[in-house]
Amino acid sequence: MKKRIYFDSKRASDWPSSGELARFFLAPKGHEWSYAGGNDSWGLSAEGLYGTDNLARHDQVTVNLDMTGNRDLGVYLQYDEWDGRIQRKQIFYSKVDLSRLGEFVRSLHGTPLSVGLFVPFPVAWKAVKEFIETDGKLPTGIEWIASSDLPPETFPDP
């Protein structure tokens, strides 16, 4: 399995220990995350899960855990899984307050993100830690909602 991280100034072909990332989520209020260099978006990815690393890339199982931090709202989490064994993609979002899906904030890249899908920093940490510890499985320690269960207006055009 190939693992990658893009987080703050860390870019590597393996994941760090979960402890290395804890400070971005568990810091005192107002000091969580990192916005250095004008970036608020980070991610972890893996290719070749479940013994598919010997298959052609399109036939492998690959996952991405993408994160966007916001000082006031916490972290917007998106989990993408491509299962090449059955040629199916699934996308899940952290679920908090679905009554706020129509409210938006913009990432530092200008992407509109639904306020209802941001989780507090400590909650996001639980998901990231579990993702690392389970080698890329969808974390069960927080609530998720499938993209197919969200109304189209949750994702306005940028």
SULTADA-V479836 format. One record per residue. SS is DSSP state (alpha for helix, beta for strand, coil for the rest). PSI is psi in whole degrees, 0 to 359 (* if undefined). Layout:
# SULTADA-V479836
((SS PSI) (SS PSI))
This chain:
# SULTADA-V479836
((coil 137) (beta 129) (beta 145) (beta 152) (beta 141) (beta 101) (beta 119) (coil 240) (coil 4) (beta 121) (beta 119) (beta 165) (coil 24) (coil 161) (coil 147) (coil 173) (coil 152) (alpha 330) (alpha 332) (alpha 335) (alpha 347) (coil 322) (alpha 336) (alpha 343) (alpha 330) (alpha 13) (coil 164) (coil 151) (coil 131) (coil 352) (coil 7) (coil 162) (coil 191) (coil 133) (coil 19) (alpha 139) (alpha 14) (alpha 24) (coil 136) (coil 8) (beta 133) (beta 172) (beta 159) (beta 143) (beta 159) (beta 143) (beta 142) (coil 31) (alpha 161) (alpha 36) (alpha 19) (coil 8) (coil 343) (coil 358) (coil 165) (coil 148) (alpha 319) (alpha 340) (alpha 358) (coil 167) (beta 123) (beta 147) (beta 152) (beta 135) (beta 103) (beta 144) (beta 139) (beta 124) (beta 147) (beta 128) (coil 323) (coil 329) (coil 335) (beta 229) (beta 134) (beta 116) (beta 136) (beta 125) (beta 117) (beta 135) (beta 126) (beta 119) (beta 96) (coil 342) (coil 328) (coil 7) (coil 53) (beta 137) (beta 137) (beta 142) (beta 134) (beta 148) (beta 147) (beta 141) (coil 127) (coil 287) (coil 92) (alpha 345) (alpha 347) (alpha 18) (coil 330) (coil 359) (coil 140) (beta 149) (beta 158) (beta 140) (coil 172) (coil 346) (coil 358) (coil 4) (coil 127) (beta 129) (beta 135) (beta 127) (alpha 327) (alpha 354) (alpha 8) (beta 135) (beta 152) (coil 153) (alpha 313) (alpha 327) (alpha 317) (alpha 322) (alpha 319) (alpha 317) (alpha 315) (alpha 315) (alpha 315) (alpha 320) (alpha 314) (alpha 313) (alpha 336) (coil 15) (coil 46) (coil 9) (coil 154) (coil 119) (coil 137) (coil 355) (coil 355) (coil 168) (coil 142) (beta 157) (beta 136) (beta 145) (alpha 327) (alpha 344) (alpha 3) (coil 145) (coil 151) (alpha 329) (alpha 357) (alpha 336) (coil 77) (coil 158) (coil 139) (coil *))
